[in-house]
């Protein structure tokens, strides 16, 4: 997960268990200034994707808890889906997308290539196995430069 500001980390720490209770994965939190306004944004996900109803339900649940728990000066609070093109970064990301086709880039060449597409077969805290058109390939998560969902239009 990307490094968060102190305020984003505080909000994340409060919201994480509530997201889990509601069946969501809290995948990121940011506290940013845009123009003259401060935004506190949380990104939730779940297997099968997030709807606007999911974002609304989580927002309604967490907003009063955040008001009591952290001293945020945010002008706006938003809850969103991480989006289709968000790179997978953590072991829980790989577990969430198990069974889905991904485009993968490696830091170092393996079998003459740094890029391939494959379905996530399984993963644990350190490794992920992809089923590709040339067979199963297992990599340490630390050796993967970028993994994004394979989108076909």
C-alpha positions as CSV (number, residue, x, y, z in Angstrom):
1,X,0.0,0.0,0.0
2,X,1.2,3.5,-0.8
3,X,2.6,5.6,2.1
4,X,-0.2,7.7,3.7
5,X,-0.1,11.0,5.5
6,X,-0.6,10.9,9.2
7,X,-4.3,12.0,8.9
8,X,-5.0,9.5,6.1
9,X,-3.4,6.7,8.2
10,X,-5.4,7.7,11.3
11,X,-8.6,7.6,9.2
12,X,-7.6,4.3,7.6
13,X,-6.9,2.7,11.1
14,X,-10.4,3.7,12.3
15,X,-12.2,2.7,9.1
16,X,-10.4,-0.6,8.3
17,X,-12.3,-2.8,10.8
18,X,-15.6,-1.3,10.0
19,X,-15.1,-1.9,6.3
20,X,-14.2,-5.5,7.0
21,X,-17.4,-5.9,9.1
22,X,-19.4,-4.6,6.2
23,X,-17.7,-7.1,3.8
24,X,-15.4,-4.5,2.1
25,X,-11.7,-4.2,1.7
26,X,-10.4,-0.7,2.5
27,X,-7.7,-0.5,-0.1
28,X,-6.5,3.1,0.3
29,X,-7.1,6.4,2.0
30,X,-5.9,9.8,1.1
31,X,-6.0,13.2,2.7
32,X,-5.2,15.8,0.0
33,X,-5.5,19.4,-0.9
34,X,-7.0,20.2,-4.2
35,X,-7.2,23.9,-4.9
36,X,-8.4,25.5,-1.7
37,X,-10.2,22.4,-0.4
38,X,-9.1,19.4,1.7
39,X,-10.4,16.0,0.7
40,X,-10.5,12.8,2.8
41,X,-11.0,10.0,0.4
42,X,-11.4,6.3,1.1
43,X,-11.3,3.6,-1.6
44,X,-13.2,0.3,-0.9
45,X,-13.4,-2.9,-2.9
46,X,-14.9,-6.3,-2.8
47,X,-14.9,-9.4,-5.0
48,X,-17.2,-8.7,-7.8
49,X,-16.8,-4.9,-7.6
50,X,-18.2,-1.9,-5.8
51,X,-21.5,-0.2,-6.6
52,X,-22.6,3.4,-5.7
53,X,-24.9,1.8,-3.1
54,X,-21.8,0.2,-1.4
55,X,-20.0,3.5,-1.4
56,X,-23.1,5.2,0.1
57,X,-23.6,2.6,2.8
58,X,-20.0,2.7,3.9
59,X,-20.0,6.5,3.9
60,X,-23.1,6.7,6.0
61,X,-21.6,4.2,8.5
62,X,-18.1,5.6,8.8
63,X,-18.7,9.4,8.5
64,X,-20.0,9.9,12.1
65,X,-17.4,7.5,13.5
66,X,-14.6,9.5,11.8
67,X,-16.1,12.8,13.2
68,X,-15.7,11.4,16.7
69,X,-12.4,9.6,16.2
70,X,-10.1,11.9,14.3
71,X,-9.5,15.7,14.2
72,X,-9.8,16.1,10.4
73,X,-10.2,19.6,8.9
74,X,-11.3,18.1,5.5
75,X,-13.8,20.1,3.6
76,X,-15.1,17.0,1.8
77,X,-15.3,13.3,2.6
78,X,-15.6,10.8,-0.3
79,X,-15.9,7.1,-0.6
80,X,-15.1,5.5,-4.0
81,X,-14.2,2.4,-5.8
82,X,-10.5,2.1,-6.7
83,X,-11.5,1.7,-10.4
84,X,-10.8,-0.9,-13.0
85,X,-7.3,0.2,-13.8
86,X,-5.9,0.4,-10.2
87,X,-2.8,-1.7,-10.0
88,X,-2.8,-4.6,-7.5
89,X,-0.3,-3.8,-4.8
90,X,-0.9,-6.1,-1.8
91,X,-1.4,-9.8,-1.1
92,X,-5.0,-9.1,-0.3
93,X,-5.4,-7.5,-3.7
94,X,-4.2,-10.7,-5.4
95,X,-6.6,-12.8,-3.3
96,X,-9.5,-10.5,-4.1
97,X,-9.0,-10.9,-7.8
98,X,-8.3,-14.6,-7.8
99,X,-9.8,-16.2,-10.9
100,X,-9.5,-13.0,-13.0
101,X,-7.3,-12.2,-16.0
102,X,-4.5,-9.8,-15.4
103,X,-1.7,-8.0,-17.3
104,X,1.6,-8.4,-15.5
105,X,4.9,-6.6,-15.8
106,X,8.0,-7.9,-14.1
107,X,11.1,-6.1,-13.0
108,X,13.4,-8.7,-14.6
109,X,12.9,-10.9,-17.6
110,X,11.7,-14.5,-17.1
111,X,11.7,-16.9,-20.1
112,X,12.7,-14.0,-22.3
113,X,9.9,-11.6,-21.4
114,X,8.9,-9.0,-18.7
115,X,5.2,-8.9,-19.6
116,X,2.4,-11.5,-19.9
117,X,-1.3,-12.0,-19.3
118,X,-2.7,-14.7,-17.1
119,X,-5.4,-15.6,-14.6
120,X,-4.6,-15.5,-10.9
121,X,-4.8,-19.1,-9.8
122,X,-3.7,-18.6,-6.2
123,X,-1.7,-16.4,-3.9
124,X,-0.3,-16.0,-0.4
125,X,1.4,-13.3,1.5
126,X,4.6,-13.6,-0.6
127,X,3.8,-15.3,-4.0
128,X,1.2,-15.3,-6.7
129,X,0.6,-18.0,-9.3
130,X,-0.8,-17.2,-12.7
131,X,-2.2,-19.5,-15.3
132,X,-1.0,-18.3,-18.7
133,X,-1.2,-19.6,-22.2
134,X,2.3,-21.1,-21.7
135,X,1.5,-22.7,-18.4
136,X,1.5,-21.9,-14.7
137,X,4.0,-19.2,-13.5
138,X,4.7,-18.4,-9.8
139,X,6.4,-15.1,-8.8
140,X,7.2,-13.4,-5.6
141,X,5.0,-10.3,-5.3
142,X,8.1,-8.2,-4.7
143,X,9.4,-9.2,-8.2
144,X,6.2,-7.9,-9.9
145,X,6.5,-4.3,-11.1
146,X,2.8,-3.9,-12.0
147,X,-0.4,-6.0,-12.2
148,X,-3.6,-4.6,-13.6
149,X,-6.9,-6.1,-14.7
150,X,-7.0,-7.3,-18.3
151,X,-9.8,-5.3,-19.8
152,X,-11.5,-6.3,-23.0
153,X,-13.9,-3.9,-24.7
